[in-house]
Amino acid sequence: MRRAWFSIAAALLSAIALVVSVLDSVPEPLGFFAVATLAALIQAWCLRDPEAVELRRLAVGIALAWAAGAIFIGVMLLMYQSAARPPPVEEETYLGLTATVYHVIGVYGGALATLIAAVGPKRWLER
């Protein structure tokens, strides 16, 4: 059951990033965070029973898909940072952090949590 809690934590991080995207009126990441939240909740459902091998494979697939998405987003961020662009404008903050910080935490924190949930060592997650 501890594995499912990591998936729920990933869904929470993704949902927070989704809400911040809506508040910030940035439509680009909405689809990713909506799908990521749903996928993390499906992964939590899959991991509720440690003996279900088929569901565990689905949970690993979800974690790998999230990790692939995180790598893709990282490459896109590097390409964006290296491109010539106008000077940055003042960004709105939420609890002292910009929306980009919430997006990065949602993507990479969620990827880490789903990977721990799916393939983390038994001695950490099961008793």
C-alpha positions in Angstrom: 0.0 0.0 0.0 3.0 2.3 0.5 3.7 2.2 -3.2 0.2 3.6 -3.9 0.9 6.6 -1.6 3.9 7.6 -3.9 1.5 7.5 -6.9 -1.0 9.6 -5.0 1.8 12.1 -4.2 2.7 12.3 -7.9 -1.0 12.9 -8.7 -1.1 15.7 -6.1 2.0 17.4 -7.5 0.7 17.2 -11.0 -2.7 18.5 -10.0 -1.1 21.5 -8.2 0.8 22.3 -11.4 -2.4 21.9 -13.4 -4.2 24.4 -11.1 -1.4 26.9 -11.3 -1.4 26.6 -15.1 -5.1 27.5 -15.2 -4.5 30.4 -12.8 -1.6 31.6 -14.9 -3.6 31.4 -18.2 -1.0 29.1 -19.8 -2.8 26.5 -21.9 0.2 24.6 -23.2 0.9 22.3 -20.2 -2.7 21.7 -19.3 -3.0 18.5 -21.3 0.2 17.0 -20.0 -0.7 17.7 -16.3 -4.3 16.4 -16.7 -3.1 13.2 -18.3 -0.3 12.9 -15.7 -2.7 13.3 -12.8 -5.0 10.6 -14.2 -2.1 8.3 -15.0 -0.8 8.6 -11.4 -4.2 7.8 -10.0 -4.4 4.8 -12.3 -1.0 3.7 -11.1 -2.1 4.0 -7.5 -5.0 1.8 -8.2 -2.7 -0.7 -9.9 -0.3 -0.8 -6.9 -3.0 -1.3 -4.2 -2.4 -5.1 -4.4 1.3 -6.1 -4.3 0.5 -9.6 -5.7 -1.1 -8.4 -9.0 1.7 -8.9 -11.5 -0.2 -7.7 -14.6 -1.2 -4.5 -12.8 2.3 -4.0 -11.6 3.5 -4.1 -15.2 1.0 -1.4 -16.1 2.3 0.7 -13.2 5.9 0.3 -14.4 4.7 1.4 -17.9 3.0 4.5 -16.5 6.2 5.4 -14.6 8.4 4.9 -17.7 5.9 7.0 -19.8 6.1 9.8 -17.2 9.9 9.6 -17.1 10.0 9.8 -21.0 7.7 12.8 -20.8 10.0 14.5 -18.2 13.1 13.8 -20.4 11.3 15.3 -23.4 10.3 18.4 -21.4 13.8 18.8 -20.2 15.1 18.7 -23.8 12.5 21.3 -24.8 13.5 23.5 -21.9 17.1 23.4 -22.9 16.2 24.3 -26.5 14.1 27.2 -25.2 16.8 28.5 -23.0 19.4 28.4 -25.8 17.1 30.2 -28.3 17.2 33.9 -28.8 14.2 35.5 -27.2 13.1 38.9 -25.9 13.9 39.9 -22.3 11.7 38.3 -19.7 8.7 40.1 -18.3 7.6 40.2 -14.7 5.8 36.9 -13.9 3.0 36.5 -11.5 3.8 34.4 -8.4 1.8 31.9 -6.4 2.9 31.6 -2.8 6.1 33.3 -3.8 7.0 30.9 -6.7 6.4 31.4 -10.4 4.3 29.0 -12.4 7.4 27.5 -14.0 8.7 26.3 -10.6 5.4 24.5 -10.0 5.6 23.0 -13.5 9.1 21.7 -12.9 8.2 20.3 -9.5 5.1 18.7 -11.0 7.0 17.1 -13.8 10.2 15.9 -12.1 8.8 15.3 -8.6 5.9 13.3 -10.2 8.3 11.3 -12.3 10.5 10.5 -9.3 7.4 9.5 -7.2 6.0 7.3 -9.9 9.3 5.6 -10.5 9.8 5.0 -6.8 6.2 3.6 -6.6 6.7 1.3 -9.5 10.2 0.0 -9.2 11.4 1.1 -5.7 13.0 -1.5 -3.5 10.7 -3.8 -1.4 12.5 -3.0 1.8 11.5 0.6 1.5 7.9 0.1 0.4 6.6 -3.2 1.7 6.4 -4.9 5.0 
